[in-house]
Amino acid sequence: MAPRDLKIPEQRHPEKARRPDNAQPKKPSWIRVKAPTSEGYQKTHKIMREHKLVTVCEEAGCPNAGECWSQGHATMMIMGEVCTRACSFCNIATGKPPEDLDVFEPGRVADAVAKLGLNHVVVTSVDRDDIEDGGAEHFAQTIRAIRHRSPGTTIEILTPDFIRCDDSVLETVVAAKPDVFNHNLETVPGLYPEVRPGARYFHSLRLLQRVKEIDPTMFTKSGIMVGLGEDKQAVIQVMEDMRAADIDFLTIGQYLQPTPKHHAVDRFVTPEEFKTYEKTAYNKGFLMVSASPLTRSSYHAGDDFARLREARNQKLGRA
């Protein structure tokens, strides 16, 4: 049997191939981005390919890749390029991962971080429900490898939900001491069955709350997309749930439909509405909020981390 070609949508998302097409509406003027052409973009691309690394920037089709890569920023995606979940919004390839975890990957990630000279790095992964610990130890090894090679680099991780794993696996990741622990709720609870069918809203919320219980000094972060069919009251309820779980940093961005087989865009939320969400979230007590049409989990993550740390210091009277 021939291997899958992940560049072909039907092979990339076999579970979506039989779905009817959803029309992809024309993007409004505030969502247009320039094609990546800069020298910095080419340099980042070359380092990623030389180290055989996967980036969520490419796999998820992020609209900000041109801007971030031109500045030498890239979000590393570990544990392969095939995800065991099939979320209806996501462009990462789905199915049974063809390989075991690569024991040399943490070292390659650390080497790339050093070569790029990153002050702040974001490490994410596919879901690996086929592995007993969900890849928790692999995350920990990657964090340790980056610390060893680049002790001055701050590390942000964006993890799966570890829903099928023993509770202790979370302690493995937290013990490796990332600077920011991010896990995205992605959407409001009422949309989980159609948008994030393999996940559970309150499990994800509890995961983030447990991070703070294990290490109260660790920054926690989560994000949602809007334009999937949620209403404003549901978004505000998610903010309140997050604050009850002591989450520090909230990101809110516009959902963009990767292909006609993916979840339809319900509407394009205006920049003014994002401003209202930002103001509401700060009023709820978040230390840091990023809410804009092009906001993504890792967009401007380094600058945002500096502001996050400063906001905590001010709150604690250390400024």
C-alpha positions as CSV (number, residue, x, y, z in Angstrom):
1,M,0.0,0.0,0.0
2,A,1.4,3.4,-1.0
3,P,2.1,5.9,1.8
4,R,-0.2,8.8,2.3
5,D,0.6,12.0,0.5
6,L,-0.3,14.7,3.1
7,K,-0.2,17.4,0.5
8,I,-3.5,16.0,-1.0
9,P,-6.5,17.1,1.1
10,E,-8.4,13.8,0.7
11,Q,-5.4,11.9,2.1
12,R,-4.6,14.6,4.7
13,H,-8.1,14.5,6.1
14,P,-9.6,11.1,5.1
15,E,-12.4,11.5,7.7
16,K,-13.6,14.7,6.1
17,A,-13.5,13.5,2.4
18,R,-17.1,12.4,2.3
19,R,-18.4,15.6,3.9
20,P,-20.4,18.1,1.8
21,D,-18.4,21.2,0.9
22,N,-19.0,24.3,3.0
23,A,-18.7,27.6,1.0
24,Q,-15.7,29.6,1.9
25,P,-16.8,33.3,2.1
26,K,-14.5,36.0,0.9
27,K,-12.3,37.4,3.6
28,P,-12.9,41.0,4.6
29,S,-10.3,43.7,4.2
30,W,-9.0,43.4,7.8
31,I,-7.9,39.8,7.3
32,R,-5.7,40.2,4.2
33,V,-2.0,39.3,4.7
34,K,1.0,39.5,2.4
35,A,2.7,36.5,0.8
36,P,5.9,35.6,2.5
37,T,9.0,36.6,0.5
38,S,11.6,38.1,2.9
39,E,15.1,36.9,3.4
40,G,14.4,36.2,7.1
41,Y,11.5,33.9,6.0
42,Q,13.8,32.0,3.7
43,K,16.4,31.6,6.4
44,T,13.9,30.3,8.9
45,H,12.5,27.9,6.3
46,K,16.0,26.6,5.6
47,I,16.8,25.9,9.3
48,M,13.5,24.1,9.7
49,R,14.1,21.8,6.7
50,E,17.8,21.1,7.7
51,H,16.7,19.9,11.1
52,K,13.7,17.9,9.7
53,L,11.3,19.8,11.9
54,V,7.6,20.3,11.5
55,T,6.0,23.6,12.3
56,V,2.4,24.3,13.2
57,C,2.8,27.5,11.2
58,E,2.9,25.5,8.0
59,E,0.7,22.5,9.0
60,A,-2.1,24.6,10.3
61,G,-1.8,27.2,7.4
62,C,-1.3,30.1,9.8
63,P,-2.0,33.5,8.2
64,N,0.9,35.1,10.2
65,A,3.6,32.7,9.0
66,G,5.2,35.3,6.7
67,E,5.5,37.9,9.4
68,C,6.7,35.6,12.1
69,W,9.2,33.7,10.0
70,S,10.7,36.9,8.6
71,Q,11.6,37.7,12.2
72,G,13.0,34.2,12.9
73,H,10.0,33.1,15.0
74,A,8.5,29.7,14.4
75,T,6.3,27.4,16.5
76,M,7.8,23.9,16.6
77,M,5.4,21.0,16.3
78,I,6.8,17.8,17.9
79,M,5.7,14.2,17.8
80,G,5.1,13.9,14.1
81,E,2.7,15.6,11.6
82,V,-0.3,13.2,12.0
83,C,-2.8,13.9,14.7
84,T,-5.0,11.2,16.3
85,R,-7.9,13.6,16.6
86,A,-10.1,15.0,13.8
87,C,-11.3,18.4,14.9
88,S,-13.5,20.0,12.3
89,F,-11.6,23.4,12.3
90,C,-8.0,22.1,12.1
91,N,-5.8,21.6,9.0
92,I,-3.3,19.3,10.6
93,A,-3.3,15.8,9.0
94,T,-5.3,13.2,10.9
95,G,-5.3,9.4,11.3
96,K,-3.1,6.8,12.9
97,P,0.5,8.3,13.2
98,P,2.8,6.1,11.0
99,E,5.8,6.3,13.4
100,D,6.8,6.1,17.0
101,L,8.2,9.2,18.7
102,D,11.6,10.2,17.5
103,V,14.1,10.1,20.4
104,F,16.4,12.6,18.6
105,E,13.7,15.2,18.0
106,P,14.2,17.1,21.3
107,G,17.9,17.6,20.4
108,R,17.0,18.8,16.9
109,V,14.5,21.3,18.3
110,A,17.0,22.6,20.8
111,D,19.6,23.0,18.0
112,A,17.2,25.0,15.8
113,V,16.2,27.2,18.7
114,A,19.9,28.0,19.3
115,K,20.6,28.6,15.5
116,L,17.6,31.0,15.2
117,G,18.8,32.8,18.4
118,L,15.3,32.8,19.8
119,N,14.5,34.8,23.0
120,H,11.2,33.0,23.3
121,V,10.1,29.7,21.7
122,V,6.7,28.0,21.4
123,V,6.6,24.2,21.3
124,T,3.3,22.5,20.4
125,S,2.4,19.0,19.2
126,V,-0.2,16.9,17.5
127,D,-2.4,14.8,19.8
128,R,-0.9,11.3,20.3
129,D,-3.7,9.2,21.8
130,D,-1.8,6.1,20.7
131,I,1.0,6.7,23.3
132,E,0.4,5.8,27.0
133,D,1.5,9.2,28.4
134,G,0.2,11.2,25.4
135,G,3.8,12.4,24.8
136,A,4.2,14.1,28.2
137,E,7.8,12.8,28.7
138,H,8.7,13.9,25.1
139,F,7.5,17.4,25.9
140,A,9.6,17.3,29.1
141,Q,12.7,16.1,27.2
142,T,12.3,18.9,24.6
143,I,12.0,21.6,27.3
144,R,15.1,20.2,29.0
145,A,17.1,20.1,25.8
146,I,16.2,23.7,24.9
147,R,17.2,24.8,28.5
148,H,20.5,23.1,28.1
149,R,21.4,24.6,24.7
150,S,19.8,28.0,25.2
151,P,19.5,28.8,28.9
152,G,18.4,32.4,28.3
153,T,15.4,31.4,26.1
154,T,12.0,31.4,27.6
155,I,9.8,28.4,26.7
156,E,6.1,28.3,26.1
157,I,4.4,25.0,25.5
158,L,1.0,24.4,23.8
159,T,-0.1,20.9,24.8
160,P,-2.7,18.4,24.0
161,D,-5.3,17.6,26.7
162,F,-3.9,14.2,27.8
163,I,-7.5,13.0,28.2
164,R,-6.7,9.3,28.0
165,C,-3.7,9.4,30.3
166,D,-3.1,9.0,34.0
167,D,-3.3,12.3,35.9
168,S,0.4,12.0,36.8
169,V,1.5,12.8,33.2
170,L,0.7,16.5,33.7
171,E,3.2,16.6,36.6
172,T,5.9,15.3,34.3
173,V,5.4,18.3,32.0
174,V,5.0,20.9,34.7
175,A,8.2,19.5,36.5
176,A,10.2,20.4,33.4
177,K,9.4,24.0,34.2
178,P,8.2,25.7,31.0
179,D,7.7,29.4,31.5
180,V,4.2,29.3,30.0
181,F,1.8,26.4,29.9
182,N,-0.8,26.8,27.2
183,H,-3.7,24.6,26.3
184,N,-6.4,25.9,24.1
185,L,-10.1,25.5,24.8
186,E,-10.7,26.4,21.1
187,T,-14.4,27.2,21.3
188,V,-17.4,27.5,23.6
189,P,-18.7,24.3,25.3
190,G,-21.9,24.2,23.2
191,L,-19.9,23.8,20.0
192,Y,-17.6,21.0,21.2
193,P,-19.5,18.1,19.7
194,E,-19.2,19.5,16.2
195,V,-15.9,21.5,16.5
196,R,-13.7,19.4,18.9
197,P,-15.5,16.0,19.1
198,G,-12.6,14.1,20.7
199,A,-12.2,16.6,23.6
200,R,-14.2,17.6,26.7
201,Y,-14.5,21.3,27.7
202,F,-14.4,20.8,31.4
203,H,-11.5,18.3,31.2
204,S,-9.4,21.0,29.3
205,L,-10.4,23.6,31.8
206,R,-9.5,21.4,34.7
207,L,-6.1,20.5,33.1
208,L,-5.2,24.2,33.2
209,Q,-6.4,24.6,36.8
210,R,-4.3,21.6,37.8
211,V,-1.2,23.2,36.3
212,K,-1.6,26.1,38.8
213,E,-2.3,23.7,41.6
214,I,1.0,21.8,40.9
215,D,3.0,25.0,40.4
216,P,1.3,28.3,41.4
217,T,4.1,30.4,39.8
218,M,3.7,29.0,36.3
219,F,1.9,31.2,33.8
220,T,-1.1,29.6,32.2
221,K,-2.7,30.5,28.9
222,S,-5.6,29.5,26.7
223,G,-7.3,30.6,23.6
224,I,-10.5,30.4,21.6
225,M,-11.6,31.1,18.0
226,V,-14.7,33.1,17.2
227,G,-16.8,33.0,14.1
228,L,-17.7,29.4,14.5
229,G,-21.3,30.0,15.5
230,E,-20.9,31.0,19.1
231,D,-22.7,34.0,20.7
232,K,-21.2,36.8,22.8
233,Q,-22.7,35.6,26.0
234,A,-21.1,32.1,25.6
235,V,-17.7,33.8,25.0
236,I,-18.1,35.8,28.2
237,Q,-19.0,32.6,30.1
238,V,-15.8,31.0,28.8
239,M,-13.8,34.0,30.1
240,E,-15.4,33.6,33.5
241,D,-14.7,29.8,33.5
242,M,-11.1,30.5,32.6
243,R,-10.7,33.1,35.4
244,A,-12.2,30.6,37.9
245,A,-9.4,28.2,36.8
246,D,-6.9,31.1,37.4
247,I,-5.8,31.3,33.8
248,D,-3.5,34.3,33.3
249,F,-3.5,34.9,29.5
250,L,-6.4,34.7,27.0
251,T,-6.1,34.8,23.2
252,I,-9.1,35.3,20.9
253,G,-8.8,35.1,17.1
254,Q,-11.0,34.7,14.0
255,Y,-11.6,31.2,12.8
256,L,-10.5,30.8,9.1
257,Q,-11.7,27.8,7.2
258,P,-8.8,25.8,5.7
259,T,-10.7,23.9,3.0
260,P,-14.3,23.5,1.9
261,K,-14.5,20.2,3.9
262,H,-13.8,22.0,7.2
263,H,-16.3,23.6,9.6
264,A,-18.0,26.6,7.9
265,V,-17.2,30.2,8.9
266,D,-20.3,31.5,10.6
267,R,-19.3,35.1,10.3
268,F,-16.3,37.4,10.4
269,V,-16.1,39.2,13.7
270,T,-15.2,42.9,13.3
271,P,-12.1,44.5,14.8
272,E,-14.5,46.6,17.0
273,E,-16.0,43.5,18.5
274,F,-12.6,42.1,19.2
275,K,-11.8,45.4,21.1
276,T,-14.9,44.9,23.2
277,Y,-13.8,41.3,24.0
278,E,-10.4,42.5,25.0
279,K,-11.8,45.2,27.3
280,T,-14.2,42.7,28.9
281,A,-11.4,40.1,29.4
282,Y,-9.2,42.6,31.2
283,N,-12.1,43.6,33.4
284,K,-12.5,39.9,34.3
285,G,-8.9,40.0,35.7
286,F,-6.7,38.4,33.0
287,L,-3.1,39.6,33.2
288,M,-2.7,39.5,29.5
289,V,-5.2,39.5,26.6
290,S,-4.7,39.3,22.8
291,A,-7.9,39.6,20.9
292,S,-7.8,40.5,17.2
293,P,-8.9,38.9,13.9
294,L,-5.3,37.6,13.2
295,T,-4.5,36.6,16.8
296,R,-3.2,33.0,17.1
297,S,-1.8,31.2,20.1
298,S,1.8,31.9,19.2
299,Y,1.4,35.2,17.4
300,H,3.8,37.8,19.0
301,A,4.3,35.3,21.9
302,G,7.7,36.6,22.9
303,D,6.5,40.2,23.2
304,D,3.4,39.1,25.0
305,F,5.4,37.0,27.5
306,A,7.4,40.1,28.4
307,R,4.2,42.0,29.0
308,L,2.7,39.1,30.9
309,R,5.6,39.0,33.3
310,E,5.5,42.7,33.8
311,A,1.8,42.6,34.5
312,R,2.3,40.0,37.2
313,N,5.1,42.1,38.8
314,Q,2.9,45.1,38.9
315,K,0.1,43.1,40.4
316,L,2.5,41.8,43.1
317,G,4.0,45.3,43.7
318,R,7.4,44.4,42.3
319,A,7.4,47.0,39.5
